[in-house]
Structures are given as structure tokens and as C-alpha cells.
Amino acid sequence: MAGLLLFSAVPLLAWVFWTALAQPDWRVAAVRAAVVWAAGTSLFTELLSAFHLLQFWPVLGFWLTVNVAMVVWLVRRPARIIGSIPGESWRHFSAGLVLLLAVLALVIAAVAPPNTPDVLAYHLPRQMFWLQQGSLQHFVTLDERALMMPPLAEVIQTHALLLSGGDHWANLPQWLAYVLGMVVTSLLARELGGGRRTQWLAVLIFATIPMAWHEATSAKNDLLVAVWLGAAGWHALRMANAVATKSTDWIELGAALGIALATKTTALIFVLPILAVIGAVAWRDRTRAWIAAVLILVIVGPHAARNQAWYGTPLGRQPAEQGGGQANESVSFGTVTSNLLRNATLHLATPSPALNDRLRRWTESILRRIGQDPNDRRTTLWFLRYGIDWGPEHEAIAGAPAHFLLGIGVLLLILLRRAWRGPPGRVLLLVVGGTLLGALVLKWQPTGARLQLPVFLVLAALIAWAAERLGRAAMVAAAGGCVLAWLPSSETQLRPWHTAPTIFATSRWENYFRFHPRLRLDFEQSLGALAKVRPASLQIVSRHGFPYPLLQRLREELPETRLWGTLPEALAQPPSAILVVEPEANFPAEYRPPGSAVSYRAVGGLTAQRLYLPVAAEQPATGL
């Protein structure tokens, strides 16, 4: 339960800001608290990392001090109470439905273990190394994703791991982002001039975005980066609409942009439209604008420096077979159009394979007419091929059909009515700018819908604003359409809550392997072999494997076994054992790691994983 200290700081800090505001607004306080919490966690972790003090007692002491200090401060302040939800019954219905979704997502996030493949492959394994070495420094691994990717989401999870001793809180940061996303969307709707009905409609529209719903119960980082960008976009709109800006405005904007860039590299794409919105204001207030720029550099600088020292570039390098090479290799009107069309069809899949095939062929015919190959390697990720797949319950490929179609309608409405001046025009710049830049920079991929979450978060507010302009019937239709379109995605394939076997009827260990049940037996066999060998150090060889469940069990059952790869020890001493966790790998009888003077021999039977011991080791004593 000590892990709660990390997350309880968010509502406490929001309460502190709320009581301190001259004009109390709990939503503004909540956004400010979340941004300060994330930025503070990042900076404090970097400070600990510099001295290899990313350990239990320093982290526990920090969060105890922070929580106690805020409680003491609040006790000495006069109490304030958030009022009830005013207005007609349909607004109460919207609030009730949103609350139901938030509670259901919280239950799923708390019960289900982190089991998204990417999370098991590198998001959580990198945290095992950080915990062992007490710092965020790079380590020796074949999976570059565990090194070069921005670390903030995993830093927050690492604090929870340290405090709780397990991964029971690993999904909670994304759930917090889900709730915070509702708050940010309502503030964006208010900045557009929308009333309370519009703001509640924006919340409901955001809450029913299928990609956001799936991410709310996972341990990935796409929803977190979308919400940080949404918060930065709201700050930019508020500052652009204001008569004058203050230093605190620029601090909050810089912190929001900094934590977005420290969470996921794709934030670079969506930061540019935000900078365009705030550009004129920054030019008028250049001195204060530098505050935001410096704060961004302070937050993202440490990880960029580690990448620079390791790879020779602050962004790092990622092989194409590990999901790298995502930037378009050819940029032209045709390639951008190709990506826009293919990205659009991510949200237009239907339950009918025949209709999907017809839409695919129609899209391909348009692309060929403009001289584009739908499977062009220069604009298509890795070896993937263009297609349209119906999978609303699959977090990797689920789209948002209702939200997408409503968004197209809103864009047409704004163009026809020429309503692009003022706040609507600025929000439109965020949506269109983010969409175009995404198509310009990123290759098409079938799992690309989740990368568009920053656009859909802002679009939710714009849809609500437009529906209000069209009248009550349009608002009810927009809400009903989004809820109905969400229903096929109400169940996340890897974390089912009403389809047997549910996450409640299956052990936590078994739920790790929802995406590949056969792996459970392989890991159990490897754990048995390691328990007999009890190596002093173990190298995990994995590029496409999912080693986290094994690492977590090793941490619990063989705490004396260290993960090999920590520097500088890895340069001085070879590992005591090597475990290959690589699907479809060819296992030689003997193996010598590149640059090593030690040869290793395979022991035990041939499975999807294989254990190697030094040739000089006493093989019969292992009993394998």
C-alpha cells in the first residue's frame, strides 16, 4: 500500500492549488497539480539517479515528506467544498456515465497485471535494471527500446515498484491520464466559449474514445503523452485569449511541454502546432517565454544527454525490426496524401470483411491514381502491409469511427460557416496541424490509431462546441453516437471483465500471458532451471521477446541473482548464465556473445527459451 503515497500526492496537491487560487477552480487546480507532480517526479528522479540513490528509502522519504507537508498545510486552511453538478437531468446522466466508465477502468487497471506486449518487452524490463543499479543510466541490452525512449512514464512506474514491491500500480498512471483527460477536454471546451452542457459533452466524447479507454487500463504511455499535450494546448489557448500573460503561465506551459517530450518522442510532432498557437504571444513576451524554454530543457536534458553519450544523438537510434525507422523516407504531396488516407481508414473498419476489403481496394485505387504504392517501404513501417482490420476490442488496432466521422463533419461545418477566427481557429490549428504533421513525419502502421490520441483529445472539445451551435438535438446525437460506437470496445481483449475467462477468474500470473498463453509454460520451465543453477548474474538475450514476467519472478524468488548488463560491472565480468528469450530463435549448442572470451553451452531441453552456462561450469551438478 506504500505505492499509494505516490498517487495520493496528486489529489492532495490539487487541493492545495485549489485552496490557494484567488478564483477557485478545481479543474485548473487538478491540471496544475498533475503537471507539477509529473515534472517534480522527473526532476527528483534525475537527482537521485545522479548519485545512484534511486532506492526504496530515499523515494519513501520523499513522498512521505511531500504528503505530510501538504496535509499539514491543508489542515491549517479554511475548508472549501466542491459544489454539486447543476443543470438539467441529461447533464447528470452524462456525469453518471462518465463516473461509471472511470470506476470500471480503475477496477480493471487495479486487478489486471500489465500485459500489453510492448510493456512486457521493454517498458517494464528497463525498470528492473534501473532498480538494480539505482539510476537511469543506460545498460547493456540487445533491445534498444529499453534505452533510447523517453522515460517519464516508466519513471513514475518505477517509484510505484519501489514503494509497493510489485507491479500492482503499473496501470494506474494511464488511468490517471484517462481521468485527467476528461478534465483537460472540459477546459478546452470552456476556452472555446462552451457552456456547462458543452463541457460535459466534451468529457463524455473523450471518455468514449476507444483508444483512450483501452489505454486507461494499460501500462503504456500513449494516453499520458496525449494528456500532457492537451494540457499544454489548453495553456497555450488560454494565454492566446488573455490580454496579458504572467510568469506562472509560462512555467506551467513549459512544464507541460517538457513532460510531454519526456514521455514519448512522438510529442515532438504535436508540440509544433502548440508553438504556432502561442507564437505571437511568445514574441510579445520574449523574456518570460524563455522561462518555458529553459524549463523544457531542464526536464528533457538528462535523458537526451544519456542518448547523446551512448548513440551520438539525443533521440537515440532504434533498429527498424524493433519498431524504429518510423520517420517517412520520402516526403511529397503524394506521400502525405497516402498517409492521410490510410490513417483515415484506421477508423473506418467495419465488422464486415467484404466491406473492409472493398474500402481497402477503393483506397488503393486512389493511391495508385496519384502515383503512390500503398505498401511503399518508404512510407510504411517495417515489413507491414496496408490493410483494414476490424478489432474494436484489440488495443493495438482499435479506431474511433464515430469520433472520426463527427470530426470530419465539424471541420466541414467550420469551413462552410467560416468560423475559424478566434479560439475555434486556434483549436482547429491544433487538430489539423497535428494530423498533417503526423502524416508528414510518421510512416503508416496498422497500430497507428493510438498515436493520434493527442488530436482526438482536442477534437472531442471541438465536436462538443460545434454540436452546441447546432442545438440540443445535435448534442444528444453526438453523445449517443459516441457511446454506441464505444460499446464494441468496452472489452479490452487482453483484460476482459465480462467475457470468460475474465481477469477476475484467472490468476495474476496467467493474466500476464493473455496475448500468448504458451509462453507461461516456457517461463515456468526457465524459472525451474534457474532455481537449480542459481547464477550470480544472468544475461537476458531478447530483441522481440517478453521477459518482464520472468524478471519479476526472479526479483522475488532469486534476489541474489543480478541482471547482467549494468555498467561498469558488465565490462569487467561475463555473466554466470545466459537465458535466450527470443521467439523463433535458432538455438546453437554452444554460444559465444560478441566480444566475449567465454563460451557457453546450452543445458536442458530445447524450448522457446534456452539457458546457457559457461563451458567450464560443472554441468552434472545442475541436474538439468
MARLO-56105 format. One record per residue (C-alpha): residue in three letters; x, y, z. Coordinates in steps of 0.05 Angstrom, whole numbers, plus 5000, padded with zeros to 4 digits. Example, Ala and Ser with C-alpha at 12.3 -4.5 7.8 and 13.67 -1.06 7.14 Angstrom:
BEGIN
ALA524649105156
SER527349795143
# end
This chain:
BEGIN
MET500050005000
ALA506050465005
GLY505150564930
LEU499150994946
LEU503851534973
LEU506051674902
PHE499051754874
SER495652074934
ALA500252664923
VAL496252854861
PRO489452994894
LEU492953304954
LEU496853774910
ALA490553934871
TRP487154114937
VAL493054554956
PHE492654934890
TRP485154984894
THR485255304963
ALA490855774941
LEU487556024877
ALA484556724880
GLN478656474838
PRO477955744859
ASP477155264800
TRP478354534818
ARG479554344745
VAL485054854737
ALA487954624803
ALA487753894781
VAL491454024715
ARG496554454751
ALA497553914804
ALA498553354754
VAL503653744714
VAL507553954775
TRP507253244803
ALA509952934738
ALA515353474729
GLY517353414802
THR517752664798
SER522152714736
LEU526953224765
PHE527452874833
THR528852204800
GLU534352504758
LEU537452794821
LEU537252114855
SER539951784792
ALA546052234791
PHE548151934858
HIS545551224846
LEU540351334901
LEU534151114863
GLN532550644921
PHE526950494969
TRP528650945029
PRO530151594991
VAL523851514950
LEU519551335010
GLY522451925050
PHE520952404993
TRP513652204984
LEU512452165058
THR515152865067
VAL511153145008
ASN504552825031
VAL505353015104
ALA507353735086
MET501153815043
VAL496453515095
VAL499253985149
TRP498454585102
LEU491254385085
VAL489254285158
ARG491155005172
ARG486955275115
PRO479455405116
ALA475554835083
ARG472454905014
ILE467354434984
ILE466354294911
GLY459154444893
SER454253954862
ILE453153884787
PRO447954394767
GLY443354364707
GLU438353914674
SER437853154682
TRP441552974618
ARG447753304646
HIS447052884709
PHE446452274664
SER452952474628
ALA456552554694
GLY453951884719
LEU456051524656
VAL462951834657
LEU463751644731
LEU461750934715
LEU466950884660
ALA472351174705
VAL470750694762
LEU470350084716
ALA477050274685
LEU480050354754
VAL477749654775
ILE480649344712
ALA487149724719
ALA487849514791
VAL486248774781
ALA489648634715
PRO497248584712
PRO500948984659
ASN500348514599
THR500948934535
PRO506548614493
ASP510649254488
VAL510249344563
LEU512848644576
ALA518248724523
TYR521649374545
HIS517349864585
LEU517849454649
PRO524449084638
ARG528249744635
GLN525449894704
MET528449244732
PHE535349494711
TRP534150184739
LEU532149884806
GLN538349444808
GLN543249994791
GLY539650554829
SER539851024769
LEU537051144700
GLN543651054664
HIS543950624602
PHE545849894607
VAL547949334561
THR541949034524
LEU540148804454
ASP533349164457
GLU534849894443
ARG527750084461
ALA529549974534
LEU534850524529
MET533251064479
MET525851204491
PRO523851784537
PRO523051524607
LEU517851924646
ALA512051424645
GLU516850874668
VAL519951334720
ILE513151414753
GLN512050664750
THR518950554780
HIS517150964841
ALA510950534849
LEU515149904841
LEU519950134894
LEU514650324944
SER510049724934
GLY515049184916
GLY510948964856
ASP507349194793
HIS500349264822
TRP500450014808
ALA503649974739
ASN497050124703
LEU495050704748
PRO498851264713
GLN494951154649
TRP488351124688
LEU490151784720
ALA491352054650
TYR484451804629
VAL481152204686
LEU485652804675
GLY484052774600
MET476652884617
VAL478553494658
VAL483053774603
THR477753664550
SER472554044591
LEU477354624599
LEU478754644524
ALA471254664512
ARG470555234561
GLU476255604526
LEU472255544462
GLY466555914496
GLY462355294511
GLY457655284570
ARG456754734621
ARG452854284574
THR458354344522
GLN463754184574
TRP460153564599
LEU459053334527
ALA466553424513
VAL468052994574
LEU463452444550
ILE466252464480
PHE473352394505
ALA471551844555
THR468651414498
ILE474551464451
PRO476350714444
MET483850844442
ALA483451244507
TRP479050714540
HIS483950144524
GLU489950554545
ALA486750734611
THR487850024637
SER494749914607
ALA501850074628
LYS503750414562
ASN504851164553
ASP500551394494
LEU494851674537
LEU499752024584
VAL503152394528
ALA496452584497
VAL494152884563
TRP500653274575
LEU500053544504
GLY492653704516
ALA494554084579
ALA499954464541
GLY494854624486
TRP489854884537
HIS495155324569
ALA497055594500
LEU489755744483
ARG488556084549
MET494756514542
ALA493056684469
ASN486056904491
ALA488557314550
VAL490258054550
ALA496957934585
THR501057344610
LYS504557214675
SER510956844693
THR506856274723
ASP503356184656
TRP509956064621
ILE512355604677
GLU506155174671
LEU506655154595
GLY514054974596
ALA512854424648
ALA507154124607
LEU511254124543
GLY517353854579
ILE513753254610
ALA510353104543
LEU517153074509
ALA519952674567
THR514352154559
LYS514451984484
THR518452214424
THR512152304381
ALA510552914425
LEU515453294380
ILE510353264324
PHE504553544364
VAL508654074400
LEU509554474336
PRO502154674328
ILE502054874402
LEU508055324390
ALA504555614329
VAL498455794373
ILE502956134425
GLY507956424375
ALA505257134373
VAL504457164448
ALA511556904458
TRP514257434411
ARG510857984451
ASP513257694517
ARG520057424496
THR523257494565
ARG518057054600
ALA517756574541
TRP524956394556
ILE522656124623
ALA518655594587
ALA524355424540
VAL529355334597
LEU524454904637
ILE523354454577
LEU530954354570
VAL531654214644
ILE526453664642
VAL528653324577
GLY536053474581
PRO538552904626
HIS535652344582
ALA537752704518
ALA544852734547
ARG544851994561
ASN542751844490
GLN547852324462
ALA553451984501
TRP551051284481
TYR548651374409
GLY551552034387
THR544652344380
PRO539752604434
LEU533952204404
GLY537751544403
ARG537551024348
GLN532550454341
PRO533149884291
ALA527349804243
GLU525949094267
GLN524849384337
GLY519749894313
GLY524950414293
GLY525450764226
GLN518551074237
ALA520151714200
ASN517951774128
GLU523751684079
SER520052044024
VAL516252694033
SER511752973979
PHE504553163967
GLY503152453945
THR506352114006
VAL502752574055
THR496152444019
SER497551694021
ASN498751714096
LEU492552144108
LEU488051664070
ARG491051034102
ASN490751354171
ALA483451534160
THR481650814145
LEU484350604213
HIS477850884239
LEU473150634185
ALA473749884194
THR467049504199
PRO465048814224
SER464148614150
PRO470448334117
ALA467248464049
LEU466249194064
ASN473249264092
ASP476148944030
ARG472049403986
LEU474550014024
ARG481649754020
ARG481249663945
TRP477950343936
THR483550673977
GLU488950313939
SER485950523872
ILE486051253893
LEU493251193916
ARG495450873850
ARG492051433812
ILE496451943847
GLY502651503836
GLN503151203906
ASP504450483925
PRO500150303987
ASN505749864012
ASP511550333996
ARG517250164043
ARG519050894048
THR512351074079
THR510250404111
LEU513250154175
TRP518049564173
PHE515448984131
LEU508049124145
ARG502849164090
TYR496849614084
GLY490249314105
ILE483849464143
ASP482449024203
TRP476349024249
GLY478648964321
PRO475049444367
GLU476949034429
HIS484349004409
GLU488149584440
ALA493349584384
ILE488549684325
ALA482149964354
GLY479850604320
ALA474651134336
PRO469551124279
ALA464251574310
HIS469252094334
PHE472852084267
LEU466452194227
LEU463952734274
GLY470753064269
ILE470253084193
GLY463353384199
VAL465853924247
LEU471554114200
LEU466654184142
LEU461954594186
ILE467455074206
LEU469655154133
LEU462655264107
ARG460855774162
ARG467856084160
ALA468156024236
TRP475655964241
ARG477156624275
GLY478856674348
PRO479056064395
PRO475755584345
GLY481055744294
ARG486655614344
VAL483654944365
LEU482754774291
LEU490154924282
LEU491854414337
VAL487453884304
VAL489353994231
GLY496554154246
GLY497553524288
THR494053094235
LEU498153364177
LEU504753344214
GLY503352624235
ALA502252434163
LEU508352824141
VAL513152534193
LEU510751824211
LYS510351214168
TRP503650874164
GLN502550284211
PRO496449874229
THR497450054303
GLY497650804288
ALA490751004316
ARG493451044387
LEU498851544363
GLN493152014343
LEU490452074414
PRO493152794422
VAL488953004362
PHE482652634385
LEU483152944455
VAL482853644426
LEU477753424374
ALA472953204430
ALA472453924454
LEU471454184383
ILE465953674369
ALA462253884432
TRP462954624414
ALA460154504344
ALA454454074369
GLU452254624417
ARG452055104358
LEU447254634321
GLY442554554380
ARG440454054433
ALA438653504383
ALA445753524355
MET448653474424
VAL444452874442
ALA446052544375
ALA453552664384
ALA453452374454
GLY449251774434
GLY453451624372
CYS459951634413
VAL457051184467
LEU454350684417
ALA460850674378
TRP464650544443
LEU460649924462
PRO464449434416
SER470849684450
SER468149624521
GLU472048984530
THR479649004522
GLN481948344493
LEU487848264540
ARG483948494602
PRO476848214595
TRP471948394651
HIS465648044627
THR467847524576
ALA470146864607
PRO475446744629
THR475547434659
ILE481347764694
PHE477747634760
ALA477346884748
THR484646794728
SER490946844768
ARG495347454760
TRP501047024733
GLU496546724679
ASN493847414661
TYR500847634642
PHE500447164582
ARG493647324553
PHE496947514487
HIS501046864484
PRO498846324535
ARG504245834512
LEU509646304539
ARG507446164611
LEU509945444607
ASP516545664576
PHE517746174631
GLU515945664685
GLN520945174656
SER526345714653
LEU524845924725
GLY525645204747
ALA532345144712
LEU534845794742
ALA532745584811
LYS537244974805
VAL543145364776
ARG542245994820
PRO547146414778
ALA550547014809
SER549047424746
LEU544347294688
GLN544247604618
ILE537447634584
VAL538147594508
SER531847884477
ARG530148324417
HIS522848114406
GLY521547714469
PHE517447904530
PRO522047784590
TYR518548204644
PRO514447654679
LEU520847244686
LEU524647854713
GLN519247994764
ARG519247274790
LEU526847274792
ARG526747904834
GLU522047554884
GLU524946844884
LEU532346934868
PRO534147624896
GLU541447434898
THR541647364821
ARG543548024789
LEU541648214719
TRP547948254677
GLY548748894636
THR549749424690
LEU555749864676
PRO561449854692
GLU560949144720
ALA558848854653
LEU565449084622
ALA569548724674
GLN565948064684
PRO561947604638
PRO555147344661
SER554546694701
ALA548946474656
ILE545346694593
LEU537946604580
VAL535546704509
VAL528346964509
GLU527247044435
PRO521346764395
GLU523146334336
ALA530546364352
ASN535545854326
PHE539045554387
PRO546145324375
ALA549144804422
GLU554645294440
TYR554346044441
ARG559546594449
PRO556947304458
PRO560147824411
GLY566648084441
SER566747564497
ALA572447084512
VAL567746594546
SER563946054510
TYR557145804535
ARG553745124526
ALA546245014524
VAL543244594580
GLY536444274586
GLY531444134531
LEU530044564470
THR524145034482
ALA522345734461
GLN527545954512
ARG534345664526
LEU539345714583
TYR546845734571
LEU552245624623
PRO559845744615
VAL563245144584
ALA567845094645
ALA561845034692
GLU560344374725
GLN554544134682
PRO552543504721
ALA551643894785
THR545944294755
GLY541543684748
LEU539043934681
# end
